[in-house]
Amino acid sequence: MIRVVGWDIGGANVKAARLLFTDGRAESGRTVRRYFELWNHSSSLRPLLQEIQGDLGPADAMVLTMTGELCDAFDDRAEGVARIIDAVREGAPGIPLYAVDLDSRLVRVDGGKVDLLAIAATNWIAEALVLANRQPDCLMVDIGSTTTDLIPILDGKIAAQGKRDIERLARGELIYTGALRTPVAAITSHIPVRGAVCRTSAEYFAISADVYLALGRLKPEDYTCATPDGRGKTKEDALRRLARVACEDSQHLTAGELHGIAAYIAEQQIQQITEGMLQVLSRFENGLHLPVVPVGIGAFLGEACAQRLNLSTCDPPVLSDRGSVVLSPCAAAAYLLGETLSRG
């Protein structure tokens, strides 16, 4: 048996998956997700990783992906990558550590010289590599808490044009919008209220999680990030925050009006993502016939976008035989490493 742990360390979440491989197959596993503001608590990353590793259990090898190196706790991305690698090494000492690089390779990062920028922001590559073996022609739409990855896969290969974030942003393959942490002001600058077009406040009053909690698309337990006002995560709390986007109190807007505001903001975010999908798919002759694989906490948005484009959707693949682990960057990274080590 080979026990592997995959890490995905973002700016706002730490996710990990442990898979148990026997005879080259991932028999079972489990995943862990913790909300963690790396930009505020970078010195606490190591003890958090230690705690998660203890919870998951022993590992024979680990693999790392990340996006947290971009957060402004670090002077630059190279420093962020180095600090995250150090935290993983110290949090789980003595376990061989690998990372997924921009060329889709697994590279050792626990000894010798490491090209730090080559392993920055590669979580989408791990996920797309695994999906490409299960769904050789598709568009992966991974909508997380903060960002959306739109990755075309053709003939079993990643067909993305960008590798680094700036390239992916320019090509529509990375959109900085997500289902939880995106401020409403980053989604729309106006909302309809009582038949008029009302400009919105650009204050940090409400986020996308408030929109989808108000609309019943997320449950309070899915609201895993901090609220803008530090208060509760009930539907009433969300509506109160959304009212302030129009510089109003919730008692001065009806339930129907607040619901309408939430529905409009959701519509605008769906439009943002759909436009990105059209940009990416326009590169391919049969792009508008590719099935969509929605992944992540915002998979429901991916399904809505696919419906707008009249595209079919497929469920993300299950990675363990017992069905406990589905496709995600940390699980995919663990899967790639487990397969590689199983081959010897």
C-alpha positions in Angstrom: 0.0 0.0 0.0 1.2 3.5 -0.8 -0.2 6.5 1.2 0.0 9.9 -0.5 -1.1 13.3 0.6 -1.9 16.1 -1.8 -1.8 19.7 -0.6 -3.5 22.7 -2.2 -2.5 25.8 -0.3 -4.4 28.9 -1.3 -4.5 32.4 0.0 -7.8 31.7 1.8 -8.1 28.0 2.1 -5.8 25.0 2.9 -7.1 21.8 1.3 -5.6 18.3 1.6 -6.4 14.8 0.3 -5.0 11.5 1.5 -5.3 8.6 -0.9 -4.4 4.9 -0.3 -3.1 3.1 -3.3 -3.0 -0.7 -3.7 -1.9 -2.4 -6.9 -1.9 1.0 -8.7 -5.5 1.9 -7.7 -6.7 4.5 -5.3 -8.8 2.3 -3.1 -9.9 4.9 -0.5 -9.1 8.3 0.9 -10.5 11.5 2.4 -10.1 15.2 2.1 -9.8 18.1 4.5 -10.6 21.8 3.9 -9.8 24.7 6.3 -10.5 28.3 5.9 -7.2 30.1 6.5 -6.3 33.7 5.8 -2.7 33.2 4.7 -2.2 37.0 4.2 -3.0 37.6 7.9 -1.5 34.5 9.5 1.4 33.3 7.3 3.4 32.4 10.4 0.6 30.0 11.6 0.7 28.0 8.4 3.2 25.4 9.7 1.2 24.4 12.8 -2.0 24.3 10.7 -0.4 21.9 8.3 0.9 19.8 11.2 -2.6 19.6 12.6 -4.1 18.5 9.3 -1.3 16.0 8.6 -2.0 14.5 12.1 -5.7 14.3 11.3 -5.2 12.7 7.9 -2.7 10.1 9.1 0.8 8.8 8.0 2.0 9.4 4.4 4.8 7.8 2.4 5.0 10.9 0.1 3.4 14.3 -0.4 2.7 16.6 -3.3 2.2 20.3 -3.2 0.2 22.7 -5.3 -0.5 26.3 -4.4 -1.9 29.7 -5.2 -1.3 31.3 -1.9 2.2 32.5 -2.9 0.4 35.5 -4.6 -0.9 36.9 -1.3 0.7 40.1 -0.1 2.1 38.6 3.0 5.1 37.9 0.8 7.4 40.4 -1.0 7.0 38.4 -4.3 5.9 35.1 -5.6 9.2 33.4 -5.3 9.4 34.2 -1.6 5.8 33.0 -1.2 6.6 29.6 -2.9 9.7 29.2 -0.8 7.9 30.0 2.5 5.0 27.6 1.7 7.5 24.8 0.8 9.3 25.4 4.1 6.0 25.3 6.0 5.1 22.0 4.4 8.5 20.5 5.1 8.4 21.6 8.7 4.8 20.7 9.2 5.3 17.1 7.9 9.1 16.5 8.3 10.8 13.5 6.8 8.2 12.8 4.1 9.4 13.1 0.5 7.8 16.2 -1.0 6.9 16.7 -4.7 5.2 19.5 -6.6 3.4 19.8 -9.9 5.2 22.3 -12.2 4.0 24.4 -15.1 5.2 21.7 -17.6 2.8 19.1 -15.9 5.7 17.3 -14.2 6.1 16.0 -10.7 9.3 17.4 -9.3 11.1 16.9 -6.0 11.2 20.0 -3.9 12.8 18.7 -0.7 16.4 18.9 -1.8 18.6 20.6 -4.4 17.8 23.6 -6.5 14.1 24.3 -7.2 12.7 26.7 -9.9 10.3 28.4 -7.5 8.2 30.2 -10.1 7.7 26.9 -12.1 5.7 25.5 -9.3 3.6 28.6 -8.5 -0.2 28.4 -9.2 -0.3 24.9 -10.7 -3.2 23.5 -8.9 -5.4 23.7 -12.1 -2.8 21.7 -14.0 -3.0 18.8 -11.5 -6.8 18.8 -11.8 -6.9 19.0 -15.6 -4.3 16.3 -16.0 -6.4 13.8 -14.1 -9.6 14.9 -15.8 -8.0 14.6 -19.3 -7.6 10.8 -18.7 -11.3 10.4 -17.8 -12.9 13.0 -20.1 -10.6 13.5 -23.1 -12.7 16.2 -24.7 -14.3 18.8 -22.4 -14.1 22.2 -20.8 -13.2 22.0 -17.1 -15.0 24.9 -15.3 -13.6 25.0 -11.7 -15.3 27.7 -9.7 -13.8 28.1 -6.3 -14.3 30.6 -3.5 -12.3 33.3 -5.3 -11.4 32.4 -8.9 -12.7 30.5 -11.9 -10.5 28.2 -14.1 -11.7 27.5 -17.6 -9.5 24.8 -19.0 -10.1 23.2 -22.4 -9.1 19.6 -22.8 -8.8 18.1 -26.3 -7.7 14.6 -27.3 -6.8 13.8 -23.7 -4.5 16.8 -23.4 -4.7 20.2 -21.8 -5.3 22.7 -24.5 -4.9 25.9 -22.4 -2.8 28.6 -24.0 -1.7 30.2 -20.7 0.5 28.8 -18.0 1.3 31.7 -15.7 -1.6 33.6 -14.2 -1.1 36.7 -16.2 -1.2 34.7 -19.4 -4.3 32.9 -18.3 -6.1 36.1 -17.3 -5.4 37.5 -20.8 -6.7 34.4 -22.5 -9.9 34.1 -20.5 -8.7 30.9 -18.8 -8.6 32.5 -15.4 -11.3 34.8 -14.2 -11.0 36.4 -10.8 -14.5 35.7 -9.7 -15.8 33.0 -7.3 -18.8 31.7 -5.4 -17.8 32.9 -1.9 -15.2 35.7 -1.5 -15.8 38.0 -4.5 -17.0 41.4 -3.5 -20.3 42.5 -5.1 -18.6 45.6 -6.4 -16.3 43.4 -8.5 -19.3 41.7 -10.1 -21.5 44.7 -10.9 -21.5 48.5 -10.6 -25.3 48.8 -10.7 -28.5 47.0 -9.6 -32.1 47.4 -10.5 -34.3 48.7 -7.7 -38.0 49.6 -8.0 -37.7 50.0 -11.7 -34.6 52.3 -11.6 -30.9 51.5 -12.3 -29.2 52.1 -9.0 -25.4 52.5 -8.8 -23.8 50.4 -6.1 -21.5 51.2 -3.2 -17.9 50.0 -3.8 -17.5 49.4 -0.1 -16.8 45.9 1.2 -20.4 45.4 2.3 -21.3 42.0 0.7 -19.7 39.2 -1.2 -20.8 36.4 -3.6 -21.4 34.1 -0.7 -24.2 36.5 0.6 -25.8 36.4 -2.9 -25.9 32.6 -3.0 -26.9 32.2 0.6 -29.8 34.6 0.0 -30.8 32.7 -3.1 -30.7 29.3 -1.4 -27.8 28.1 -3.6 -25.5 27.8 -0.6 -26.2 26.5 2.9 -24.8 28.4 5.9 -22.3 25.6 6.4 -21.0 26.2 2.8 -20.2 29.8 3.7 -16.7 28.9 4.8 -15.0 32.3 4.5 -15.3 35.2 6.8 -18.3 37.6 6.4 -17.5 41.2 5.5 -19.0 42.5 8.7 -17.8 39.8 10.9 -21.4 38.8 11.8 -23.5 35.8 11.2 -24.1 33.5 8.2 -27.9 33.2 8.2 -30.0 34.2 5.2 -31.2 37.3 7.2 -27.5 38.3 7.8 -26.8 37.9 4.1 -29.8 40.1 3.1 -28.7 42.8 5.6 -25.3 42.9 3.9 -26.8 43.0 0.4 -29.0 45.9 1.3 -26.0 48.0 2.1 -24.7 47.5 -1.4 -27.5 49.9 -2.3 -26.6 52.1 0.8 -29.8 51.0 2.4 -30.9 49.1 5.5 -32.7 45.7 5.0 -35.8 46.9 6.9 -36.3 49.6 4.2 -36.3 47.1 1.3 -38.8 44.3 1.0 -37.9 40.6 0.9 -38.8 40.6 -2.8 -36.6 43.6 -3.5 -33.6 42.1 -1.7 -34.2 38.8 -3.5 -34.3 40.6 -6.8 -31.0 42.3 -6.0 -29.3 39.0 -5.3 -30.7 37.5 -8.4 -29.4 40.3 -10.6 -25.9 40.1 -9.0 -25.9 36.3 -9.7 -27.0 36.9 -13.3 -24.1 39.4 -13.7 -21.6 36.8 -12.4 -22.9 34.1 -14.6 -22.5 36.5 -17.5 -18.8 37.2 -16.5 -18.1 33.5 -16.5 -20.1 32.7 -19.7 -18.1 35.4 -21.6 -14.9 33.8 -20.5 -16.2 30.4 -21.7 -17.1 31.9 -25.0 -13.6 33.4 -25.3 -11.9 30.1 -24.6 -14.2 28.0 -26.7 -13.9 30.4 -29.7 -10.4 29.1 -30.3 -11.8 25.7 -31.3 -13.8 24.7 -34.4 -16.1 22.5 -32.3 -15.7 24.4 -29.1 -19.4 25.0 -28.7 -20.0 21.2 -28.7 -17.6 20.3 -25.9 -19.3 19.1 -22.7 -18.6 21.1 -19.6 -17.3 19.5 -16.3 -18.3 21.9 -13.5 -16.1 21.5 -10.4 -15.7 23.3 -7.1 -17.9 25.0 -4.5 -19.4 27.0 -7.4 -20.1 24.1 -9.7 -23.8 25.2 -9.7 -22.7 28.3 -11.5 -20.8 26.3 -14.0 -23.9 24.3 -14.7 -25.9 27.5 -15.2 -23.3 28.9 -17.6 -23.3 25.6 -19.6 -27.1 25.8 -19.9 -26.8 29.4 -21.3 -24.5 28.1 -24.0 -26.6 25.0 -24.6 -23.7 22.8 -23.6 -24.1 19.4 -21.9 -22.5 18.8 -18.5 -20.7 15.8 -17.0 -20.1 15.1 -13.3 -16.5 15.4 -12.1 -14.8 12.0 -11.8 -14.6 10.1 -8.5 -10.9 9.3 -7.8 -11.2 6.6 -5.2 -12.8 3.1 -5.6 -14.9 3.6 -2.5 -16.2 6.9 -3.9 -15.1 9.2 -1.0 -12.8 11.5 -3.0 -13.9 13.4 -6.1 -11.9 15.6 -8.4 -10.2 18.6 -6.8 -6.7 20.1 -7.1 -5.4 18.5 -3.9 -7.0 15.1 -4.7 -5.8 15.2 -8.3 -2.2 16.0 -7.2 -2.3 13.1 -4.8 -3.7 10.8 -7.5 -0.9 11.7 -9.9 1.7 11.0 -7.3 0.1 7.8 -6.2 0.0 6.6 -9.8 3.6 7.5 -10.4 4.9 5.8 -7.3 2.8 2.7 -8.0 4.5 2.3 -11.3 7.9 2.3 -9.4 
